[in-house]
């Protein structure tokens, strides 16, 4: 199912890129810290001059090479440029099974197919619905409706639609989503870059948002990857995008989704496209609303299913989906912090100081110790966050065993569960302006979310007889060449 990478990676004139808000400048702009995965990128004098305002517009060979480098390492994102393909270059593929009302709602939101300003084509793939006539009627007169006599799964349905598409771009939309007005333009703009093989919108909650689980999903859905644009890269902040809504370049997609996978097939596609050299972009300026599950049983079961996907992914894409990414120093600091003893805190300080000194000797910057201290500090904070998350999510079965035999472990795990939950509420409370989840219900839902995912993770590892999805991995922080 592998495909060749992009034949052309040259950015067109007029593309403007700006630094990611998390990127940090060192040595008066000579060195940039950031990217996906994190790295140090040293800029040549010409690059510093072009980027002095925090943005660069492609207008010649030097700016073209610099913009390409900044985009490819995730330190910057495109914000403007020449128009991408028009909506007529897109075929929308909708896999559906029995969800007649959802399909009607989606088709209405898409508008007139084939009309000026509308998408080029709509292909609805009926994956063995009980009432095919109702599906055909809901699809509307301008849709091409294809049918599987028996259900073969969403991946197979998407692939059937992909094979039927004649346009250069294919948008996959599930029948439980509703694109918001203007959703397609930001995604098409990304494809002005010939190296981009996939673009994905932000998935938000479909109105109305009701109930405590509805409020939690509105601010913390597994499908919502946040308000910031990103390069989609394994082991980074945005390591995947959901297949509920995405646009792919047909030449990049090849045969499409792996039909043997009924969960995490979207992550598998992302990892394959990335390995083939295609650039993948998350564009939250595009918004697609999703009808989230909010009934406790179905919601919890779906979260557990997400966890089961980690094992086959870990076996197919070694090292790409670890539960934690820690350097030896960060791991040591996190382990000492878990002990929560005065001597452990002092030892963590010593470990950090040694790491700062060792790293400072390798850095070619004006203030090596200050830069090293920043890097080690950021790594330690990230390690503590990952560790707190892992205690109640990836490794909660081990935490449960520890609690069964140790009163100190019970106190420690309870404190972590409450503190991490409260911090998670604080970080996510404003993600959706329509709702404001209360801390107690958010923490409860967050803990249930983690228990479900962790249960699925361990179940999948046992079913596939592998510990691969449970093994932490080391970081891939890099020092980049001159830009």
Secondary structure, DSSP 8 states (H G I E B T S, - for coil): ------S-----TT-EEEE-TT-EEETTTTEEEETTTTEEEE--HHHHHHTTTSEEE--SHHHHHHHHHHHHTTSEEEEE-S----GGGEEEEEEESS-HHHHHHHHHHH--TTSTTS-SEEEEEEES-S-HHHHHHHH-TTSEEEEESS---HHHHHHHHHHH--SSEEEEE-TTEEE-TTHHHHHHHHTTSTTEEEEEEEEEE-S---HHHHHHHHHH-TT---SS-EE--TTSSS----TTEEEEEHHHHTT-S-TT-SSSHHHHHHHHHHHTT-EEEEEEEEEEEE----SHHHHHHHHHHHHHHHHHHHHHSTTSS-S-B--HHHHHHHHHHHH--HHHHHHHHHHHHHHHHHHHTT--STTHHHHHHHHHHHHHHHHHHHHHHHHHTTTHHHHHHHHHH-HHHHHHHHHHHHHHHHHHHHHHTTS-TT----HHHHHHHHHHHHHHHHHHHHHHHHHTT--GGG--B----EEE---
